[in-house]
Amino acid sequence: GGGFSTLDQFVAVADITEGNLGGKGYMGRIRGQLGQRRSLGLITFRDPYWNDSLTSLQVDVYSSITNYLTYFEDKSGVSATFGRWYSEYASASFALFAEKLRYYEPQLDAPEIILLQIGNQTTTGFRSSVARDSRDYYLDPRSGTRIAANFDLGTPYLGGSNNYLKYALDVIQYVPLPYDIRNAFRFRIGAAEGLGNKPIPLTERFFVGGINTMRGFVFGLAGPVTSSGSLIGANRELIFNYDFIFTVSQEAKLNAVVFFDYGKGFNDNEQINFNLRKAAGLEGRWISPFGPLRAAYGINLDPLPGEKKGVFEFSVGNLF
């Protein structure tokens, strides 16, 4: 298969999945994505009832190469994730992981925060999450709330060179209105901190801007940028999204959205505040036979010198 997004450009995707390996209910998957800006490979094994319990176990082996424009990132790793549902709505997961990172080919005007990390690194640690999800249908909700909290730690005590912590809260609520109209309110806050005089790994920084965070901004550009306007990444983020969603065709699963986004990614010397960036616009959403499709045009309501006043973004297909 394939897809397209304004971030990844054109991508080709190959996916082989078996949902009942050995007749025991195990899931196995081999997946690859080759794109103009990002290429990825993934091998997954999942046991939904590990050791005949209500706990699932998933093992992933992955590799990716990403062009962040300011620099390139080559990442490979392995993770083992334990997950469990505690009720109809509540779940939690805990993952141990190890990654090898290489940053290379920085831009000529790349800031010191990037240049100091050019070369090889390793990260070992864990990622954890707790969530409650009462949405009625996750692809196209009419009502319900999802609350998720994440806490990650990279530590040299498990053998890696990086030392940091990262935490985030993500809340979204859907409020139904007459005539199949609904309001969606989303709030996100997150922070990452280097420990023991170590910097935050570039891959763990927040990239605010783009169709999944702040529409009306190019990917990552609602946060810190270089003197030429290229990506740096933020160590903190604060994002509010409001969507007014109405159905165009229920049979075709086609929706239209009027949105307002208010948020920002913060530089290392900034504290979180409410002096945020603003954008508004229109979006179309279609749950198509070949994957969810989104097309959005956002208007930057207070553009800085050199910024675009409007950004059109498009994504389709089952991208990573």
Secondary structure as UniProt FT lines:
FT   STRAND          2..5
FT   TURN            6..8
FT   STRAND          9..21
FT   TURN            22..25
FT   STRAND          26..35
FT   STRAND          38..47
FT   TURN            48..49
FT   HELIX           50..52
FT   STRAND          55..67
FT   STRAND          72..85
FT   STRAND          90..104
FT   TURN            108..109
FT   HELIX           112..115
FT   TURN            116..117
FT   STRAND          119..133
FT   STRAND          144..154
FT   HELIX           156..158
FT   STRAND          164..177
FT   TURN            178..180
FT   STRAND          181..194
FT   TURN            196..197
FT   HELIX           202..204
FT   TURN            211..212
FT   TURN            215..216
FT   TURN            219..222
FT   TURN            227..228
FT   STRAND          236..249
FT   TURN            250..253
FT   STRAND          254..266
FT   TURN            268..269
FT   STRAND          277..288
FT   TURN            289..290
FT   STRAND          291..300
FT   TURN            305..306
FT   STRAND          310..316
//
